[in-house]
Amino acid sequence: MSLPWEDAVLSTMQDVPLTVTRILEHGVLVHGRSRITTWTGEGEPQRRSFAEAGTRAVQLAHALRDDLGVRGDDRVATLMWNNAEHVEAYFAIPSMGAVLHTLNLRLPAEQLVWIVNHAADKIVIVNGSLLPLLAPLLAKLPTVEHIVVSGPGDRSLLDAAGSHARVHEYEELIADKPTTFDWPELDERQAAAMCYTSGTTGDPKGVVYSHRSIYLHSMQVNMAESMGLTDEDTTLVVVPQFHVNAWGLPHATFMTGINMLMPDRFLQPAPLAEMIEQEKPTHAAAVPTIWRGLLAELTARPRDVSSLTQVSVGGSACPPSLMRAFDDLGMRICHAWGMTETSPLGTMARPPAHALGTDEEFGYRLTQGRFPAGVEGRLIGPGGERLPWDGESAGELEVRGNWIAGSYYNGPDTEPLRLADKFSEDGWLKTGDVGTISPDGFLTLTDRAKDVIKSGGEWISSVELENALMSHPAVAEAAVVAVPDDKWGERPLATVVLKEGATADFDALRAFLAEEGNIAKWQLPERWTIIEAVPKTSVGKFDKKVLRRQYAEGELDVTRL
């Protein structure tokens, strides 16, 4: 008996693999004059054309293969800031058939050791300024055979590291190498890059991106309904290259010739404001924490930032007050949602045509956005039922698509790992995010499943409370967490960071939530505390588990109203 497709008419289309190599070659040949500008902190920034970066990527590939013995799908790690050399590694390593493994330099030392050993990294390319972070770990990294150092830094730290790994200089290693490479014809489904989740619960989990998924994701990033940039634009890539491939921007830029402005290690508000004023980027991408800091800097020391008209914000919800403040500066924030497992583009909040110029427009911008072609979403209720897209029914978001993970990396020569709490029986990714979806496909997230406050059988959204608090003129940041309550099971604890020189009492803040924030009386927090700063994860999100622990251990000075 024949199978259904055996008698089907076949297409006449060529089958050309979708690979990172082809993105590299296209960027060099078609957009060779586009530039990567790396901020140096003093003097003239480093400027490198796509053509020059492509040639150096070829030379790096020769060095990795001929001098350092990289073969097959060996993992080559990077511990680097956002700079041109990191972009070169982004393309050289996957194009030669190896696997790029970006290391999160903000993770605790023990997690970095675990990740490098789990991935069995053979090479680590590191910026010299990060040697104080890497050197103490090397004795615990038995698979690492070579260290390649780029840029200034104290090499003597490696001498005392107790590692068998050989040390090389990046520039010396690639010098005089051939400027052409016979790139292998790769299977588009093989591994190109890998990132690990931040490990907020349990060990970090490895997500492995294929050449195909990166290629398709890059196309979507460049769509008008997503970031929609062209070679007339310059994007300030603040989101780290170790954080989900810098949201896909390095690959997307080579696909369309978008110029890149890379901040290197200069991620503080003042240098960011300076590079915007001097280099005049038109677009930037980062988490809300970065934009809150930049807003404070521009408020205290105004600069000409008029070139920057588009800002992509993801990682956590952008408070409406922050969005309005940037509107006043001429910078239009576009909300995005994603995660390591989604490459990361899951949704982007570009309002539909019918809402433009109406009262509805801002409401659409406050959502996490609409699902693009290539990503499917569904909401699952507490009983496992599928919920309607009616803008009211709240459930856990599950997604699937061409650049969505279907499992985790379980280690060399083993089967991929699919956890029941992360993937449904029919293969959808369980995101852990709770929200609603409108009939026209706009996602609104109300909380993380683990952060929803379950009070007296009803749910309270910590995100809604936080956004309302951060619209108060005296509040710089606010995080709300669930704490145990004898009567209601859980109640909200509001932790507040006041702006410099500002004062506010808790009764006034509570009244503000009720009156200006339109928060129901039963949802208003009774427990309040002032803190110096909200704890952050390695990617800049609020780390609420730290706050919950501090409360449980009595470390917070809590006032109960």
PAFIKOL-787885 format. One record per residue (C-alpha): residue number from 1; residue in three letters; x, z, y. Coordinates in nm, 3 decimals. Example, Ala and Ser with C-alpha at 12.3 -4.5 7.8 and 13.67 -1.06 7.14 Angstrom:
# PAFIKOL-787885
(1,ALA,(1.230,0.780,-0.450)) (2,SER,(1.367,0.714,-0.106)) 
# end
This chain:
# PAFIKOL-787885
(1,MET,(0.000,0.000,0.000)) (2,SER,(0.138,-0.093,0.340)) (3,LEU,(0.172,0.162,0.621)) (4,PRO,(-0.036,0.107,0.940)) (5,TRP,(0.254,-0.021,1.146)) (6,GLU,(0.414,-0.245,0.885)) (7,ASP,(0.181,-0.536,0.964)) (8,ALA,(0.187,-0.478,1.341)) (9,VAL,(0.312,-0.745,1.581)) (10,LEU,(0.660,-0.648,1.701)) (11,SER,(0.763,-0.679,2.063)) (12,THR,(1.020,-0.931,2.182)) (13,MET,(1.195,-0.677,2.407)) (14,GLN,(1.564,-0.589,2.379)) (15,ASP,(1.646,-0.241,2.251)) (16,VAL,(1.913,-0.115,2.492)) (17,PRO,(1.996,0.257,2.447)) (18,LEU,(1.912,0.483,2.741)) (19,THR,(2.243,0.663,2.795)) (20,VAL,(2.433,0.856,3.061)) (21,THR,(2.700,0.587,3.032)) (22,ARG,(2.462,0.329,3.173)) (23,ILE,(2.373,0.556,3.464)) (24,LEU,(2.745,0.594,3.541)) (25,GLU,(2.818,0.223,3.520)) (26,HIS,(2.517,0.137,3.734)) (27,GLY,(2.617,0.389,4.001)) (28,VAL,(2.971,0.255,4.015)) (29,LEU,(2.882,-0.116,4.014)) (30,VAL,(2.569,-0.118,4.229)) (31,HIS,(2.610,0.191,4.446)) (32,GLY,(2.988,0.219,4.457)) (33,ARG,(2.993,0.281,4.833)) (34,SER,(2.764,0.586,4.815)) (35,ARG,(2.953,0.910,4.862)) (36,ILE,(3.008,1.257,4.721)) (37,THR,(3.106,1.489,5.005)) (38,THR,(3.242,1.830,4.904)) (39,TRP,(3.251,2.108,5.164)) (40,THR,(3.593,2.275,5.188)) (41,GLY,(3.515,2.554,5.431)) (42,GLU,(3.783,2.449,5.675)) (43,GLY,(3.896,2.116,5.810)) (44,GLU,(3.753,1.786,5.696)) (45,PRO,(3.529,1.785,5.386)) (46,GLN,(3.653,1.598,5.079)) (47,ARG,(3.491,1.255,5.060)) (48,ARG,(3.482,1.040,4.748)) (49,SER,(3.284,0.723,4.683)) (50,PHE,(3.084,0.672,4.365)) (51,ALA,(3.334,0.399,4.272)) (52,GLU,(3.626,0.640,4.312)) (53,ALA,(3.447,0.917,4.123)) (54,GLY,(3.365,0.669,3.846)) (55,THR,(3.730,0.568,3.813)) (56,ARG,(3.833,0.933,3.796)) (57,ALA,(3.564,0.997,3.531)) (58,VAL,(3.723,0.720,3.323)) (59,GLN,(4.063,0.883,3.365)) (60,LEU,(3.921,1.222,3.270)) (61,ALA,(3.772,1.072,2.954)) (62,HIS,(4.115,0.932,2.859)) (63,ALA,(4.275,1.272,2.920)) (64,LEU,(4.016,1.454,2.711)) (65,ARG,(4.049,1.208,2.423)) (66,ASP,(4.419,1.119,2.428)) (67,ASP,(4.577,1.444,2.549)) (68,LEU,(4.333,1.715,2.445)) (69,GLY,(4.193,1.563,2.127)) (70,VAL,(3.823,1.562,2.208)) (71,ARG,(3.639,1.376,1.934)) (72,GLY,(3.280,1.316,1.830)) (73,ASP,(3.039,1.570,1.966)) (74,ASP,(3.296,1.834,2.064)) (75,ARG,(3.161,2.065,2.333)) (76,VAL,(3.345,2.058,2.666)) (77,ALA,(3.245,2.343,2.896)) (78,THR,(3.257,2.354,3.275)) (79,LEU,(3.286,2.673,3.480)) (80,MET,(3.266,2.514,3.821)) (81,TRP,(3.101,2.509,4.160)) (82,ASN,(2.909,2.206,4.288)) (83,ASN,(3.184,1.957,4.376)) (84,ALA,(3.305,1.603,4.308)) (85,GLU,(3.521,1.704,4.012)) (86,HIS,(3.220,1.861,3.846)) (87,VAL,(3.026,1.537,3.894)) (88,GLU,(3.313,1.349,3.729)) (89,ALA,(3.287,1.580,3.428)) (90,TYR,(2.908,1.528,3.424)) (91,PHE,(2.962,1.160,3.346)) (92,ALA,(3.294,1.147,3.159)) (93,ILE,(3.207,1.396,2.886)) (94,PRO,(2.869,1.256,2.768)) (95,SER,(2.977,0.894,2.815)) (96,MET,(3.263,0.938,2.568)) (97,GLY,(3.023,1.088,2.313)) (98,ALA,(3.110,1.455,2.364)) (99,VAL,(2.870,1.723,2.490)) (100,LEU,(2.885,1.867,2.842)) (101,HIS,(2.820,2.243,2.841)) (102,THR,(2.773,2.390,3.189)) (103,LEU,(2.848,2.764,3.203)) (104,ASN,(2.648,2.988,3.432)) (105,LEU,(2.914,3.166,3.638)) (106,ARG,(2.667,3.438,3.741)) (107,LEU,(2.596,3.564,3.392)) (108,PRO,(2.738,3.898,3.272)) (109,ALA,(3.075,3.867,3.097)) (110,GLU,(2.936,3.958,2.754)) (111,GLN,(2.672,3.683,2.779)) (112,LEU,(2.931,3.422,2.880)) (113,VAL,(3.144,3.517,2.576)) (114,TRP,(2.840,3.493,2.350)) (115,ILE,(2.741,3.152,2.488)) (116,VAL,(3.089,2.994,2.465)) (117,ASN,(3.129,3.116,2.107)) (118,HIS,(2.779,3.012,2.005)) (119,ALA,(2.836,2.661,2.140)) (120,ALA,(3.191,2.655,1.994)) (121,ASP,(3.334,2.509,2.314)) (122,LYS,(3.672,2.339,2.264)) (123,ILE,(3.770,2.283,2.628)) (124,VAL,(3.687,2.471,2.948)) (125,ILE,(3.726,2.292,3.282)) (126,VAL,(3.736,2.561,3.551)) (127,ASN,(3.771,2.581,3.927)) (128,GLY,(4.080,2.780,4.024)) (129,SER,(3.873,3.020,4.234)) (130,LEU,(3.687,3.123,3.916)) (131,LEU,(3.995,3.218,3.713)) (132,PRO,(3.936,3.591,3.781)) (133,LEU,(3.606,3.547,3.597)) (134,LEU,(3.740,3.340,3.307)) (135,ALA,(4.080,3.496,3.236)) (136,PRO,(3.956,3.836,3.108)) (137,LEU,(3.727,3.659,2.859)) (138,LEU,(3.976,3.420,2.699)) (139,ALA,(4.103,3.656,2.429)) (140,LYS,(3.744,3.670,2.298)) (141,LEU,(3.700,3.291,2.286)) (142,PRO,(3.865,3.172,1.962)) (143,THR,(3.725,2.817,1.972)) (144,VAL,(3.869,2.736,2.316)) (145,GLU,(4.189,2.533,2.273)) (146,HIS,(4.251,2.407,2.627)) (147,ILE,(4.189,2.524,2.982)) (148,VAL,(4.183,2.260,3.258)) (149,VAL,(4.215,2.408,3.609)) (150,SER,(4.092,2.225,3.920)) (151,GLY,(4.171,2.334,4.274)) (152,PRO,(4.351,2.637,4.420)) (153,GLY,(4.358,2.967,4.233)) (154,ASP,(4.591,3.225,4.078)) (155,ARG,(4.718,3.064,3.755)) (156,SER,(4.918,3.377,3.670)) (157,LEU,(4.592,3.539,3.561)) (158,LEU,(4.595,3.308,3.258)) (159,ASP,(4.945,3.419,3.153)) (160,ALA,(4.819,3.769,3.079)) (161,ALA,(4.493,3.658,2.921)) (162,GLY,(4.609,3.689,2.561)) (163,SER,(4.470,3.350,2.467)) (164,HIS,(4.619,3.076,2.251)) (165,ALA,(4.461,2.811,2.476)) (166,ARG,(4.695,2.571,2.656)) (167,VAL,(4.660,2.541,3.034)) (168,HIS,(4.652,2.206,3.218)) (169,GLU,(4.616,2.096,3.579)) (170,TYR,(4.315,1.870,3.637)) (171,GLU,(4.488,1.632,3.878)) (172,GLU,(4.806,1.609,3.670)) (173,LEU,(4.604,1.550,3.355)) (174,ILE,(4.414,1.249,3.489)) (175,ALA,(4.700,1.103,3.694)) (176,ASP,(4.822,0.758,3.582)) (177,LYS,(4.554,0.733,3.313)) (178,PRO,(4.393,0.389,3.255)) (179,THR,(4.107,0.302,3.486)) (180,THR,(3.892,0.140,3.219)) (181,PHE,(3.748,0.299,2.906)) (182,ASP,(3.592,0.138,2.603)) (183,TRP,(3.283,0.357,2.608)) (184,PRO,(3.125,0.393,2.263)) (185,GLU,(2.775,0.257,2.205)) (186,LEU,(2.588,0.583,2.159)) (187,ASP,(2.256,0.667,1.999)) (188,GLU,(2.033,0.757,2.291)) (189,ARG,(1.896,1.053,2.094)) (190,GLN,(2.230,1.225,2.045)) (191,ALA,(2.334,1.524,2.252)) (192,ALA,(2.467,1.461,2.604)) (193,ALA,(2.458,1.805,2.765)) (194,MET,(2.351,2.160,2.698)) (195,CYS,(2.247,2.460,2.904)) (196,TYR,(2.160,2.812,2.795)) (197,THR,(1.865,3.012,2.922)) (198,SER,(1.958,3.317,3.126)) (199,GLY,(1.882,3.555,2.840)) (200,THR,(1.648,3.789,3.028)) (201,THR,(1.498,3.880,2.690)) (202,GLY,(1.726,3.871,2.384)) (203,ASP,(2.027,3.645,2.348)) (204,PRO,(2.047,3.330,2.564)) (205,LYS,(1.906,3.023,2.393)) (206,GLY,(2.072,2.682,2.394)) (207,VAL,(1.880,2.377,2.513)) (208,VAL,(2.041,2.044,2.424)) (209,TYR,(1.953,1.738,2.632)) (210,SER,(1.973,1.392,2.482)) (211,HIS,(2.100,1.081,2.662)) (212,ARG,(1.745,0.948,2.643)) (213,SER,(1.588,1.260,2.796)) (214,ILE,(1.840,1.265,3.084)) (215,TYR,(1.783,0.894,3.155)) (216,LEU,(1.403,0.925,3.158)) (217,HIS,(1.418,1.248,3.359)) (218,SER,(1.641,1.078,3.617)) (219,MET,(1.389,0.798,3.656)) (220,GLN,(1.112,1.050,3.719)) (221,VAL,(1.321,1.244,3.975)) (222,ASN,(1.354,0.920,4.169)) (223,MET,(0.983,0.837,4.162)) (224,ALA,(0.803,0.851,4.495)) (225,GLU,(0.571,1.124,4.364)) (226,SER,(0.877,1.337,4.282)) (227,MET,(1.180,1.346,4.514)) (228,GLY,(1.160,0.976,4.597)) (229,LEU,(1.502,0.947,4.761)) (230,THR,(1.699,0.625,4.828)) (231,ASP,(2.052,0.524,4.926)) (232,GLU,(1.953,0.593,5.287)) (233,ASP,(1.933,0.964,5.198)) (234,THR,(2.189,1.238,5.155)) (235,THR,(2.088,1.530,4.934)) (236,LEU,(2.241,1.874,4.982)) (237,VAL,(2.271,1.994,4.623)) (238,VAL,(2.256,2.371,4.661)) (239,VAL,(2.097,2.430,4.321)) (240,PRO,(2.397,2.498,4.093)) (241,GLN,(2.521,2.231,3.856)) (242,PHE,(2.513,2.496,3.584)) (243,HIS,(2.140,2.546,3.643)) (244,VAL,(1.955,2.281,3.440)) (245,ASN,(2.193,2.001,3.544)) (246,ALA,(2.135,2.075,3.914)) (247,TRP,(1.770,1.979,3.858)) (248,GLY,(1.889,1.634,3.746)) (249,LEU,(2.019,1.535,4.089)) (250,PRO,(2.373,1.419,3.994)) (251,HIS,(2.228,1.174,3.741)) (252,ALA,(1.943,1.067,3.970)) (253,THR,(2.181,0.999,4.260)) (254,PHE,(2.397,0.760,4.058)) (255,MET,(2.083,0.581,3.948)) (256,THR,(1.967,0.507,4.305)) (257,GLY,(2.275,0.554,4.524)) (258,ILE,(2.167,0.874,4.698)) (259,ASN,(2.463,1.034,4.876)) (260,MET,(2.551,1.388,4.766)) (261,LEU,(2.664,1.679,4.983)) (262,MET,(2.816,1.944,4.756)) (263,PRO,(2.862,2.297,4.897)) (264,ASP,(3.128,2.409,4.644)) (265,ARG,(3.151,2.789,4.670)) (266,PHE,(3.015,2.804,5.027)) (267,LEU,(2.658,2.906,4.949)) (268,GLN,(2.607,3.164,5.222)) (269,PRO,(2.352,3.094,5.499)) (270,ALA,(2.609,3.039,5.776)) (271,PRO,(2.816,2.767,5.604)) (272,LEU,(2.499,2.601,5.476)) (273,ALA,(2.367,2.583,5.832)) (274,GLU,(2.702,2.444,5.948)) (275,MET,(2.715,2.172,5.685)) (276,ILE,(2.355,2.068,5.758)) (277,GLU,(2.437,2.040,6.129)) (278,GLN,(2.763,1.850,6.069)) (279,GLU,(2.685,1.627,5.769)) (280,LYS,(2.315,1.570,5.845)) (281,PRO,(2.159,1.564,5.495)) (282,THR,(1.800,1.446,5.475)) (283,HIS,(1.707,1.640,5.161)) (284,ALA,(1.807,1.964,4.994)) (285,ALA,(1.717,2.151,4.676)) (286,ALA,(1.742,2.524,4.599)) (287,VAL,(1.547,2.836,4.503)) (288,PRO,(1.345,3.033,4.765)) (289,THR,(1.618,3.298,4.797)) (290,ILE,(1.850,3.042,4.955)) (291,TRP,(1.586,2.926,5.202)) (292,ARG,(1.496,3.280,5.307)) (293,GLY,(1.862,3.341,5.391)) (294,LEU,(1.893,3.012,5.577)) (295,LEU,(1.578,3.084,5.778)) (296,ALA,(1.719,3.419,5.889)) (297,GLU,(2.045,3.248,5.988)) (298,LEU,(1.869,2.977,6.189)) (299,THR,(1.647,3.236,6.356)) (300,ALA,(1.949,3.441,6.464)) (301,ARG,(2.175,3.144,6.547)) (302,PRO,(1.977,2.822,6.601)) (303,ARG,(2.143,2.497,6.491)) (304,ASP,(2.052,2.131,6.501)) (305,VAL,(1.909,2.086,6.152)) (306,SER,(1.667,1.809,6.247)) (307,SER,(1.810,1.565,5.989)) (308,LEU,(1.682,1.779,5.702)) (309,THR,(1.321,1.676,5.663)) (310,GLN,(1.264,1.726,5.288)) (311,VAL,(1.326,2.046,5.094)) (312,SER,(1.261,2.083,4.719)) (313,VAL,(1.194,2.443,4.617)) (314,GLY,(1.171,2.566,4.258)) (315,GLY,(1.276,2.853,4.035)) (316,SER,(1.003,3.082,4.169)) (317,ALA,(0.701,3.054,4.396)) (318,CYS,(0.766,2.979,4.762)) (319,PRO,(0.571,3.221,4.986)) (320,PRO,(0.329,3.047,5.223)) (321,SER,(0.493,3.223,5.519)) (322,LEU,(0.829,3.067,5.431)) (323,MET,(0.671,2.725,5.392)) (324,ARG,(0.505,2.749,5.735)) (325,ALA,(0.829,2.869,5.896)) (326,PHE,(1.013,2.564,5.764)) (327,ASP,(0.729,2.339,5.877)) (328,ASP,(0.792,2.471,6.226)) (329,LEU,(1.158,2.366,6.190)) (330,GLY,(1.057,2.014,6.083)) (331,MET,(1.159,2.075,5.720)) (332,ARG,(0.878,1.996,5.479)) (333,ILE,(0.898,2.208,5.165)) (334,CYS,(0.779,2.051,4.841)) (335,HIS,(0.706,2.295,4.563)) (336,ALA,(0.832,2.214,4.214)) (337,TRP,(0.800,2.388,3.881)) (338,GLY,(1.023,2.367,3.578)) (339,MET,(1.256,2.558,3.347)) (340,THR,(1.570,2.506,3.142)) (341,GLU,(1.357,2.377,2.857)) (342,THR,(1.192,2.110,3.078)) (343,SER,(1.513,1.947,3.212)) (344,PRO,(1.367,2.090,3.456)) (345,LEU,(1.110,1.865,3.630)) (346,GLY,(0.763,1.973,3.518)) (347,THR,(0.549,1.934,3.830)) (348,MET,(0.589,1.853,4.202)) (349,ALA,(0.340,1.938,4.473)) (350,ARG,(0.291,1.621,4.672)) (351,PRO,(-0.070,1.635,4.797)) (352,PRO,(-0.299,1.348,4.692)) (353,ALA,(-0.385,1.082,4.948)) (354,HIS,(-0.739,1.208,5.008)) (355,ALA,(-0.607,1.549,5.122)) (356,LEU,(-0.350,1.428,5.374)) (357,GLY,(-0.431,1.535,5.726)) (358,THR,(-0.715,1.763,5.611)) (359,ASP,(-0.752,2.138,5.564)) (360,GLU,(-0.697,2.082,5.191)) (361,GLU,(-0.341,1.953,5.233)) (362,PHE,(-0.166,2.290,5.270)) (363,GLY,(-0.357,2.430,4.973)) (364,TYR,(-0.224,2.150,4.754)) (365,ARG,(0.130,2.216,4.879)) (366,LEU,(0.102,2.581,4.773)) (367,THR,(0.037,2.482,4.412)) (368,GLN,(0.325,2.419,4.174)) (369,GLY,(0.222,2.055,4.174)) (370,ARG,(0.090,1.772,3.963)) (371,PHE,(0.213,1.668,3.620)) (372,PRO,(0.403,1.338,3.629)) (373,ALA,(0.377,1.069,3.368)) (374,GLY,(0.596,1.192,3.084)) (375,VAL,(0.479,1.554,3.094)) (376,GLU,(0.154,1.677,2.940)) (377,GLY,(0.016,2.023,3.010)) (378,ARG,(-0.250,2.242,2.857)) (379,LEU,(-0.374,2.599,2.906)) (380,ILE,(-0.421,2.833,2.612)) (381,GLY,(-0.648,3.137,2.634)) (382,PRO,(-0.584,3.480,2.481)) (383,GLY,(-0.768,3.382,2.164)) (384,GLY,(-0.571,3.060,2.119)) (385,GLU,(-0.848,2.844,2.263)) (386,ARG,(-0.770,2.546,2.485)) (387,LEU,(-0.902,2.602,2.837)) (388,PRO,(-1.053,2.341,3.071)) (389,TRP,(-0.884,2.196,3.380)) (390,ASP,(-1.138,2.344,3.620)) (391,GLY,(-0.910,2.525,3.864)) (392,GLU,(-1.054,2.861,3.753)) (393,SER,(-0.980,2.920,3.385)) (394,ALA,(-0.644,3.099,3.358)) (395,GLY,(-0.427,3.082,3.050)) (396,GLU,(-0.069,3.036,2.933)) (397,LEU,(0.078,2.697,3.019)) (398,GLU,(0.209,2.485,2.732)) (399,VAL,(0.382,2.150,2.787)) (400,ARG,(0.524,1.860,2.592)) (401,GLY,(0.690,1.536,2.693)) (402,ASN,(0.989,1.304,2.694)) (403,TRP,(1.228,1.556,2.849)) (404,ILE,(1.076,1.879,2.712)) (405,ALA,(1.263,2.084,2.451)) (406,GLY,(1.115,2.101,2.102)) (407,SER,(1.359,2.360,1.966)) (408,TYR,(1.674,2.559,2.051)) (409,TYR,(2.034,2.503,1.949)) (410,ASN,(2.108,2.732,1.657)) (411,GLY,(2.479,2.666,1.617)) (412,PRO,(2.724,2.415,1.468)) (413,ASP,(2.609,2.240,1.150)) (414,THR,(2.275,2.423,1.135)) (415,GLU,(1.915,2.325,1.180)) (416,PRO,(1.759,2.355,1.529)) (417,LEU,(1.582,2.684,1.593)) (418,ARG,(1.208,2.681,1.667)) (419,LEU,(1.075,3.026,1.755)) (420,ALA,(0.706,3.095,1.696)) (421,ASP,(0.675,3.273,2.031)) (422,LYS,(0.826,2.974,2.216)) (423,PHE,(0.676,2.671,2.037)) (424,SER,(0.325,2.616,1.907)) (425,GLU,(0.255,2.500,1.554)) (426,ASP,(0.192,2.149,1.684)) (427,GLY,(0.517,2.139,1.881)) (428,TRP,(0.422,2.228,2.239)) (429,LEU,(0.655,2.447,2.446)) (430,LYS,(0.503,2.785,2.537)) (431,THR,(0.626,2.838,2.892)) (432,GLY,(0.529,3.204,2.935)) (433,ASP,(0.369,3.111,3.269)) (434,VAL,(0.005,3.197,3.337)) (435,GLY,(-0.205,2.985,3.568)) (436,THR,(-0.483,2.734,3.625)) (437,ILE,(-0.498,2.353,3.642)) (438,SER,(-0.730,2.167,3.878)) (439,PRO,(-0.943,1.873,3.758)) (440,ASP,(-0.693,1.637,3.923)) (441,GLY,(-0.394,1.788,3.742)) (442,PHE,(-0.244,2.031,3.996)) (443,LEU,(-0.091,2.341,3.841)) (444,THR,(-0.121,2.681,4.009)) (445,LEU,(0.080,2.959,3.849)) (446,THR,(-0.046,3.310,3.905)) (447,ASP,(0.227,3.495,3.718)) (448,ARG,(0.463,3.513,3.427)) (449,ALA,(0.279,3.637,3.118)) (450,LYS,(0.518,3.933,3.100)) (451,ASP,(0.464,4.015,3.472)) (452,VAL,(0.083,4.008,3.491)) (453,ILE,(-0.050,4.353,3.578)) (454,LYS,(-0.325,4.449,3.330)) (455,SER,(-0.531,4.710,3.513)) (456,GLY,(-0.853,4.846,3.364)) (457,GLY,(-0.907,4.533,3.159)) (458,GLU,(-0.857,4.301,3.458)) (459,TRP,(-0.551,4.098,3.563)) (460,ILE,(-0.371,4.142,3.894)) (461,SER,(-0.128,3.867,4.000)) (462,SER,(0.204,4.009,4.113)) (463,VAL,(0.287,3.674,4.277)) (464,GLU,(-0.026,3.685,4.494)) (465,LEU,(0.060,4.036,4.614)) (466,GLU,(0.422,3.938,4.683)) (467,ASN,(0.329,3.630,4.883)) (468,ALA,(0.084,3.829,5.093)) (469,LEU,(0.341,4.103,5.160)) (470,MET,(0.610,3.853,5.256)) (471,SER,(0.382,3.711,5.523)) (472,HIS,(0.401,4.045,5.708)) (473,PRO,(0.634,4.009,6.009)) (474,ALA,(0.839,4.316,5.911)) (475,VAL,(0.896,4.220,5.546)) (476,ALA,(1.197,4.017,5.433)) (477,GLU,(1.130,4.032,5.059)) (478,ALA,(0.883,4.201,4.827)) (479,ALA,(0.853,4.229,4.451)) (480,VAL,(0.556,4.379,4.267)) (481,VAL,(0.577,4.508,3.910)) (482,ALA,(0.341,4.675,3.667)) (483,VAL,(0.398,5.046,3.600)) (484,PRO,(0.214,5.275,3.357)) (485,ASP,(-0.101,5.451,3.480)) (486,ASP,(-0.292,5.718,3.287)) (487,LYS,(-0.634,5.602,3.407)) (488,TRP,(-0.602,5.222,3.434)) (489,GLY,(-0.325,5.144,3.184)) (490,GLU,(-0.114,4.966,3.448)) (491,ARG,(-0.107,4.957,3.827)) (492,PRO,(0.107,4.763,4.075)) (493,LEU,(0.422,4.910,4.230)) (494,ALA,(0.518,4.736,4.555)) (495,THR,(0.891,4.728,4.632)) (496,VAL,(0.963,4.612,4.985)) (497,VAL,(1.274,4.495,5.170)) (498,LEU,(1.231,4.526,5.546)) (499,LYS,(1.387,4.286,5.793)) (500,GLU,(1.687,4.416,5.984)) (501,GLY,(1.569,4.658,6.254)) (502,ALA,(1.204,4.640,6.142)) (503,THR,(0.981,4.934,6.056)) (504,ALA,(0.651,4.954,5.873)) (505,ASP,(0.460,5.234,5.704)) (506,PHE,(0.294,5.193,5.367)) (507,ASP,(-0.060,5.256,5.495)) (508,ALA,(-0.016,4.971,5.743)) (509,LEU,(0.120,4.739,5.474)) (510,ARG,(-0.168,4.826,5.243)) (511,ALA,(-0.418,4.758,5.522)) (512,PHE,(-0.241,4.427,5.594)) (513,LEU,(-0.286,4.321,5.231)) (514,ALA,(-0.657,4.394,5.249)) (515,GLU,(-0.722,4.235,5.589)) (516,GLU,(-0.472,3.950,5.629)) (517,GLY,(-0.388,3.888,5.263)) (518,ASN,(-0.752,3.898,5.152)) (519,ILE,(-0.659,4.115,4.853)) (520,ALA,(-0.946,4.292,4.676)) (521,LYS,(-0.949,4.669,4.727)) (522,TRP,(-0.908,4.747,4.357)) (523,GLN,(-0.592,4.531,4.344)) (524,LEU,(-0.414,4.711,4.631)) (525,PRO,(-0.103,4.904,4.523)) (526,GLU,(-0.102,5.283,4.549)) (527,ARG,(0.270,5.310,4.471)) (528,TRP,(0.524,5.193,4.729)) (529,THR,(0.898,5.206,4.783)) (530,ILE,(1.153,5.061,5.025)) (531,ILE,(1.462,4.905,4.864)) (532,GLU,(1.774,4.743,5.011)) (533,ALA,(1.741,4.419,4.814)) (534,VAL,(1.530,4.280,4.531)) (535,PRO,(1.744,4.246,4.215)) (536,LYS,(1.804,3.880,4.127)) (537,THR,(1.876,3.699,3.802)) (538,SER,(2.174,3.465,3.765)) (539,VAL,(1.964,3.176,3.902)) (540,GLY,(1.820,3.363,4.199)) (541,LYS,(1.481,3.469,4.061)) (542,PHE,(1.344,3.822,4.109)) (543,ASP,(1.468,4.034,3.816)) (544,LYS,(1.164,4.251,3.762)) (545,LYS,(1.290,4.411,3.442)) (546,VAL,(1.552,4.590,3.654)) (547,LEU,(1.281,4.727,3.883)) (548,ARG,(1.071,4.841,3.587)) (549,ARG,(1.374,5.018,3.439)) (550,GLN,(1.462,5.182,3.772)) (551,TYR,(1.107,5.312,3.803)) (552,ALA,(1.102,5.442,3.445)) (553,GLU,(1.432,5.624,3.497)) (554,GLY,(1.325,5.776,3.828)) (555,GLU,(1.580,5.587,4.037)) (556,LEU,(1.326,5.469,4.297)) (557,ASP,(1.192,5.686,4.578)) (558,VAL,(0.823,5.611,4.529)) (559,THR,(0.544,5.713,4.766)) (560,ARG,(0.191,5.731,4.624)) (561,LEU,(-0.091,5.678,4.871)) 
# end
